[in-house]
Amino acid sequence: MAATTDTEHEEHTGAAASRPSAVRRRPGPIAMAVSVFGELLITAGLVLGLFVVYSLWWTNVVADRAAGKQADKVRDGWAHGRGEPGALDTKNGIGFLHVPAMKNGEVLVEKGTSSKILNDGVAGYYTDPVKSALPMSGKTGNFALAAHRDGHGAKFHNIDKMRKGDPIVFETKDKWYVYKVYDILPETSKYNVKVLSAVPKESGKKKPGHFITLTTCTPVYTSTYRYVVWGELERVQKVDSERTPPKELL
């Protein structure tokens, strides 16, 4: 066999290199559809992830800021003599709820349970469909409250950590109202307004008294049902010059 010269080799390889490469097949319609669908799923996942971050984190940040500003106004008003005993409402709030078992610090309480109110990271007392009996009125009845469990401050997020015998303390300008949890309803219809009654018979009570009721959505991250905690007033303690908390909060 004759040896191939360098010139012939270069011509051969150069010719091979100059040949057009095989044309790739374009994906069929099914493959294209699957690819587009996959990209849409990825985009939807990112959007959903951002929405979850907004709902469960950013709304908490915004709500806590709003609640903090309102709380400062209330305490500033108290310090300057505004909000006299017997006043049932103030522009910025009526007092603070303290529930050690929920580990959420102090929670400003305002009038109403609409989303507009609760979205500011506060607890609101019911005015509809029932009217709450406020502690400072001195009248018997049910001081019924609601707050978000997730997002917008999530002030009642840990309501499931509460147990019978736990303290619930409501702070006003001049008094501490100390309640004790006596019954819990882990799940009930969101339309069950009987749990807010002046005498909450579903909790076993049959006679008028001084009650407090905490309500929020359940299960977590849904609003399908309501979680309910009932407490009964044990004592009222006057606020001293140092605003020393009752022993239940120490």
Buried (B, 14 or more C-beta within 10 A) or exposed (E): EEEEEEEEEEEEEEEEEEEEEEEEEEEEEEEEEEEEEEEEEEEEEEEEEEEEEEBBEEBBEBBBEBBEEBBEBBBEBBEEEBBEEEEEEBEBBBBBBBBBBBEBEBBBBBBBBEEEBBBBBBBBBBEEEBBBBBBBEEEBBBBBBBBBBBBBBBBBBBBBEBEEEBBBBBBBBBBBBBBBBBBBBEEBEEEBBEBBBBBBEBBEBEEEBBBBBBBBBBEEEEEEBBBBBBBBBBEBBEBEEEEEBBEBBE
